[in-house]
Amino acid sequence: MKFTMSWLKEHLETKNKDTQIIDKLTDVGLEVESFENISSDLDNFKVAKIINAEQHPNADRLRVCDVDIGQQNIVKVVCGAPNAKKDLLTVYASPGSIIPKNNMKLTISKIRGVTSYGMLCSDSELKLSNESEGITELKPSKYSDKIGKSFFKNNSEKVVDLSITPNRPDCLGVRGIARDLAAAGAGKLKSISHKNIKKDGSQNIKVSITKDKNQGCTIFGSCLIKGVTNRESPKWLKEKIESLGQKPISAIVDITNYVMLDLNRPLHAYDADKIDKQIIVRNSKKDETFEALDNKQYKLDDGMCVISDQSGVLGLGGIIGGTRSGTELKTKNILLESAYFIPRSIRKTSKLLNIDTDAKFRFERGIDPQSIKAGLLKASQLISEICGGKISKFDIQHIKKYKNSEIKFNISLFEKITGFKVKENEIIKILKDLGFKCSKKKSELKLTIPSWRPDISQPIDIVEEVVRIKGYDNIETIEPKKNRLKDTLNKQQKLFHFLQRSIASKGYFESVTWSFTDSKINNLFKENLKEIKIVNPISSDLDVLRNSIFSNLAFYLKKNLDRGFKDISLFEIGPIFKNKNPGEQLTVIGAIKSGKISRLNWNEKERSVDIFDVKKDLIQTLIEAGYDKQNFFIRDKSPSYYHPGKSGSVYLDKDDIDPVAYFGELHPNIVKKLDIKTEGLVGFEIYLDYLKDNKIKLKDQKSHFEYSDYQKSERDFAFVVDKNYKAQDLIEIISSIDKTLIKSIKVFDIYEGENIPSGKKSIAINVTIQSSEKTLEENDLEKINKLIISTVESKSGAKIRS
Amino acid sequence: MSDIKKIRDEYLIRLDNNLNYESVNQIKTELFGKNGQISNSFKTLGSLPNEERKKFASDLNLIKEELQEKINLKIQEIEIKEINSKLENEKLDVTLPEREINQGKIHPVSQVIDEISSIFSEIGFSVEEGPDVENEHYNFTALNTPDNHPARDMHDTFYLDNNKEILLRTHTSPVQVRTMLNGKPPFKIIAPGRTYRSDSDQTHSPMFHQVEGLHIDKDINMGHLKGCLDYFIKSFFEVDKIKMRFRPSHFPFTEPSAEVDIGYELKDGKIVIGEGDKWLEILGCGMVHPNVLKNVNVNPDKYQGYAFGIGIDRLGMLKYGINDLRAFFETDYRWLNHFGFDPLDVPSNYRGLSR
């Protein structure tokens, strides 16, 4: 909402300075977006003084002048005028200025080898007189203290731009703003003086509002103005319209706009001669069409509020008029409309047709239903003043009567909500200034809500009115109490934060990417999940919610590879979506690792990253989070975006149904499709929702401390097994032989090739044996050895390698 | 007796010589070997008369110990010499680079969320969360923003269905609704999380982060709101003084509503919080609207309180001097490395928020 300070002062009598008014606007909740001069071309013309004038070295008739243009700036200007001499006060135009006489734009230019910064102007160039000799001479008595100031009187007004919240339609008019300022003590609201206007005859175009279902119009006021001469608006009106950055069109259009901006009372002017017999306000029928003033053809749905005549639709009520009945310069007779449209109806129609107009913006927020007459009065009066014409009596049709609502307000509520006290009579004064009618009953106020405040309906709204006018500064700052109702984080949240930092501590950079992604990439990772389309995506490559974290990570990994990075470790912890309903999401950690380990290292051999790098990070993270590695179980099943032979899933327990994590190499086909160029690409995912909370609390874990002081022994075995045989199975067989004696099992070599039959491999393991009761003797150990060999051989078909 | 004294003297002198390991061993054998001189002297003990035997044995033991001690010292001396001579050939270039450790990083958004949680934890708030996908009811209607209300235009919403019933939450406020529906007052929570609006330029990104705050009890008023935010802003920016301005504003779910600005100045092109005469809007807040309380079955005549919503990314930008919001979500390795945090820097009350 824009307005000029002088316009505001037509409604507000105030001695406050502009800056005070600006501060006050902010204080009462009318946010000032900007407060600026209307930029004017004439600002570039400044009072200046020639402090030195010398002969131009290359031209007899030119002088080179040093000109004081204020604020200690001296510029060189080349001038041809004979009167350009030392100490002359004159008018200087800076480069970029447009000379009024010929509309030429000044540039910095070389005149016969001397650079001239701007120009000294003559009366005729400034359009002060038709002809003149030499440059303007200003009287020292009047101008000597104005050097550097704009020569032309600053008629460029300051424009305030407010951002009006949707609850305050009344402040979409200058008068509403003035009223708030007055209530806040920044002046006095002037009363509107109505000149008596002469009304001639009746409004003889019949108006009817049909009683359609959900009729969007409840009041339709109108008057005829006959015998007008539409023309260009007078200067004052043009300037008003222009000051807000709008273009004047014709007096009639400008007047309706002016009244709208002044009182927030939208109006519409029809060319009365183009109306076919009568006005019918009704619901549209499906597929009715009309051409609107934006020169677009609209096809209507049923149930939209239209203003029509016998031939069809004239306009969409409260949104936009039609070309058929629009006013032109030759228009003779006008029908002026001042109506009330229901916000809901306006919003629905404009959304469906995708039309945004000034009128729509106002009606959907709620126009004062009691401003029908005031609008007709002000506009018709201006029209007859400017364009002539006779004004008819006002015709007001309505299907609903608006009565001001009333509420009861218990004064104590104010202190209860705001924490501070305002005296009762001050509260009453504020409310009265805002237009409320007040009467008091004990500690209760009976309030009549002004018709221009559709936002006010209950006592809490009154609290807001009083506190914003009184000032938020008055609210005390109460130090917060430290009482706690619940733990800060619940178990799942603790796990989230722990895992996040645990992964980062292993060399991964945490990334935060969109929850949406490119469906083409998502398809590579979505498995059997449903694609979740965004109806109105921000761009076509962010068109679905992500089904996996890998789509975005892979995308950004590629970007970083393209930037020249090679060895990259990234992870993200966040939501993935299973389906489109609230709650159908999982919290997942996705991590990827590319390139090499120990690249270009002077003392370690470099190698590509492989799945055991990510498996290490994954397993270690789970251990750090408190899960027992002894129970972990690895299967070689994993989603299809992993390399089928180089990937696996992790179960917290062998009997669990859901894996808690996957790890592996990314599928080479996907790497190719995404055009990712790297030596190795591996990753893992952890599903936080499947990490059940079966951890023993640290205090219980710690209190259980057992160890054995007896000597431990280590034995090495090498078993020849089928090539596909899993080390995990071997370890399981051995560990279950004697859980009290076998303390740890370590795989230390895998061998295929010479001396091993084809289709077989050798797994070498180291077993630590220790008793908690005694030092084991050689024959005890020998017994265990034999048992290990025989059990493994019988359960797995392995052969001990001799 | 004089025999063994002689042996002693002789060998002590020999052991003072510059010997190698082998010669010391040779001496050891000569003295203590099977037919060593000391061993042999012990064998003579049996043939001595009782009265002499005791004295002789005692002397012999003393001499044995003395010689053994001397031999041990000699061996140690030789070993140290050997090590020292080896060391001369064991010189490394210690200026060669150490083995690499890959330092991981925590994203600034996560760090800031942890800072915020830590600050609010100190005054008894707990953390709640809600789903990213919401229905229209929780995101708007229950928050006193009915259908066809212009306030809905303030949020450019992403929809997941054509009926506009399922959407990506435009703010964290639906967590208020869910929390209050699932519990009984009092409530004292914050709810950080992802939020979405179909808006994209330098200062807006289609996804961003908010933290919601909600404190409902019997007598929580605007003074408590002011106090809470004053405490939070000071703690977060780690300053003792802050210039803060409450400006009346409008949100459908609070009444009265306010926007909060903090004072700042520009020093060398950088924003310095707390001083100066410029204002920066950082959050919206207000007293929870009675309609919202009714919608979640809390009696507004008995309970009241405040709510606020703060842009997390923006707070992070201000605190850590990050200029471009969009960079948060672009996963540029260089950016993450620079603006990311050491995972060991866990914001906490007793160690402080940040280094």
Boltz contact constraints between the chains, C-beta under 6 A:
constraints:
  - contact:
      token1: [A, 26]
      token2: [B, 247]
      max_distance: 6.0
  - contact:
      token1: [A, 29]
      token2: [B, 248]
      max_distance: 6.0
  - contact:
      token1: [A, 29]
      token2: [B, 249]
      max_distance: 6.0
  - contact:
      token1: [A, 165]
      token2: [B, 250]
      max_distance: 6.0
  - contact:
      token1: [A, 166]
      token2: [B, 150]
      max_distance: 6.0
  - contact:
      token1: [A, 166]
      token2: [B, 151]
      max_distance: 6.0
  - contact:
      token1: [A, 167]
      token2: [B, 250]
      max_distance: 6.0
  - contact:
      token1: [A, 344]
      token2: [B, 148]
      max_distance: 6.0
  - contact:
      token1: [A, 347]
      token2: [B, 148]
      max_distance: 6.0
  - contact:
      token1: [A, 364]
      token2: [B, 150]
      max_distance: 6.0
  - contact:
      token1: [A, 365]
      token2: [B, 150]
      max_distance: 6.0
  - contact:
      token1: [A, 417]
      token2: [B, 221]
      max_distance: 6.0
  - contact:
      token1: [A, 417]
      token2: [B, 287]
      max_distance: 6.0
  - contact:
      token1: [A, 418]
      token2: [B, 222]
      max_distance: 6.0
  - contact:
      token1: [A, 419]
      token2: [B, 221]
      max_distance: 6.0
  - contact:
      token1: [A, 419]
      token2: [B, 222]
      max_distance: 6.0
  - contact:
      token1: [A, 419]
      token2: [B, 223]
      max_distance: 6.0
  - contact:
      token1: [A, 460]
      token2: [B, 255]
      max_distance: 6.0
  - contact:
      token1: [A, 460]
      token2: [B, 290]
      max_distance: 6.0
  - contact:
      token1: [A, 464]
      token2: [B, 255]
      max_distance: 6.0
  - contact:
      token1: [A, 464]
      token2: [B, 256]
      max_distance: 6.0
  - contact:
      token1: [A, 467]
      token2: [B, 256]
      max_distance: 6.0
  - contact:
      token1: [A, 468]
      token2: [B, 248]
      max_distance: 6.0
  - contact:
      token1: [A, 472]
      token2: [B, 246]
      max_distance: 6.0
  - contact:
      token1: [A, 475]
      token2: [B, 222]
      max_distance: 6.0
  - contact:
      token1: [A, 475]
      token2: [B, 223]
      max_distance: 6.0
  - contact:
      token1: [A, 475]
      token2: [B, 226]
      max_distance: 6.0
  - contact:
      token1: [A, 476]
      token2: [B, 223]
      max_distance: 6.0
  - contact:
      token1: [A, 477]
      token2: [B, 226]
      max_distance: 6.0
  - contact:
      token1: [A, 477]
      token2: [B, 227]
      max_distance: 6.0
  - contact:
      token1: [A, 477]
      token2: [B, 230]
      max_distance: 6.0
  - contact:
      token1: [A, 478]
      token2: [B, 223]
      max_distance: 6.0
  - contact:
      token1: [A, 478]
      token2: [B, 224]
      max_distance: 6.0
  - contact:
      token1: [A, 478]
      token2: [B, 227]
      max_distance: 6.0
  - contact:
      token1: [A, 479]
      token2: [B, 227]
      max_distance: 6.0
  - contact:
      token1: [A, 480]
      token2: [B, 123]
      max_distance: 6.0
  - contact:
      token1: [A, 480]
      token2: [B, 227]
      max_distance: 6.0
  - contact:
      token1: [A, 480]
      token2: [B, 228]
      max_distance: 6.0
  - contact:
      token1: [A, 480]
      token2: [B, 231]
      max_distance: 6.0
  - contact:
      token1: [A, 482]
      token2: [B, 123]
      max_distance: 6.0
  - contact:
      token1: [A, 482]
      token2: [B, 124]
      max_distance: 6.0
  - contact:
      token1: [A, 483]
      token2: [B, 124]
      max_distance: 6.0
  - contact:
      token1: [A, 484]
      token2: [B, 124]
      max_distance: 6.0
  - contact:
      token1: [A, 485]
      token2: [B, 188]
      max_distance: 6.0
  - contact:
      token1: [A, 486]
      token2: [B, 126]
      max_distance: 6.0
  - contact:
      token1: [A, 488]
      token2: [B, 121]
      max_distance: 6.0
  - contact:
      token1: [A, 488]
      token2: [B, 126]
      max_distance: 6.0
  - contact:
      token1: [A, 488]
      token2: [B, 127]
      max_distance: 6.0
  - contact:
      token1: [A, 489]
      token2: [B, 127]
      max_distance: 6.0
  - contact:
      token1: [A, 493]
      token2: [B, 127]
      max_distance: 6.0
  - contact:
      token1: [A, 501]
      token2: [B, 343]
      max_distance: 6.0
  - contact:
      token1: [A, 504]
      token2: [B, 104]
      max_distance: 6.0
  - contact:
      token1: [A, 504]
      token2: [B, 106]
      max_distance: 6.0
  - contact:
      token1: [A, 504]
      token2: [B, 343]
      max_distance: 6.0
  - contact:
      token1: [A, 505]
      token2: [B, 104]
      max_distance: 6.0
  - contact:
      token1: [A, 505]
      token2: [B, 343]
      max_distance: 6.0
  - contact:
      token1: [A, 507]
      token2: [B, 102]
      max_distance: 6.0
  - contact:
      token1: [A, 507]
      token2: [B, 104]
      max_distance: 6.0
  - contact:
      token1: [A, 508]
      token2: [B, 104]
      max_distance: 6.0
  - contact:
      token1: [A, 509]
      token2: [B, 105]
      max_distance: 6.0
  - contact:
      token1: [A, 509]
      token2: [B, 336]
      max_distance: 6.0
  - contact:
      token1: [A, 510]
      token2: [B, 106]
      max_distance: 6.0
  - contact:
      token1: [A, 510]
      token2: [B, 107]
      max_distance: 6.0
  - contact:
      token1: [A, 511]
      token2: [B, 331]
      max_distance: 6.0
  - contact:
      token1: [A, 512]
      token2: [B, 107]
      max_distance: 6.0
  - contact:
      token1: [A, 512]
      token2: [B, 109]
      max_distance: 6.0
  - contact:
      token1: [A, 512]
      token2: [B, 329]
      max_distance: 6.0
  - contact:
      token1: [A, 513]
      token2: [B, 329]
      max_distance: 6.0
  - contact:
      token1: [A, 514]
      token2: [B, 207]
      max_distance: 6.0
  - contact:
      token1: [A, 515]
      token2: [B, 132]
      max_distance: 6.0
  - contact:
      token1: [A, 534]
      token2: [B, 158]
      max_distance: 6.0
  - contact:
      token1: [A, 535]
      token2: [B, 159]
      max_distance: 6.0
  - contact:
      token1: [A, 536]
      token2: [B, 159]
      max_distance: 6.0
  - contact:
      token1: [A, 538]
      token2: [B, 198]
      max_distance: 6.0
  - contact:
      token1: [A, 538]
      token2: [B, 200]
      max_distance: 6.0
  - contact:
      token1: [A, 538]
      token2: [B, 206]
      max_distance: 6.0
  - contact:
      token1: [A, 556]
      token2: [B, 331]
      max_distance: 6.0
  - contact:
      token1: [A, 560]
      token2: [B, 333]
      max_distance: 6.0
  - contact:
      token1: [A, 565]
      token2: [B, 333]
      max_distance: 6.0
  - contact:
      token1: [A, 575]
      token2: [B, 132]
      max_distance: 6.0
  - contact:
      token1: [A, 580]
      token2: [B, 160]
      max_distance: 6.0
  - contact:
      token1: [A, 580]
      token2: [B, 166]
      max_distance: 6.0
  - contact:
      token1: [A, 582]
      token2: [B, 131]
      max_distance: 6.0
  - contact:
      token1: [A, 582]
      token2: [B, 133]
      max_distance: 6.0
  - contact:
      token1: [A, 582]
      token2: [B, 134]
      max_distance: 6.0
  - contact:
      token1: [A, 582]
      token2: [B, 135]
      max_distance: 6.0
  - contact:
      token1: [A, 583]
      token2: [B, 131]
      max_distance: 6.0
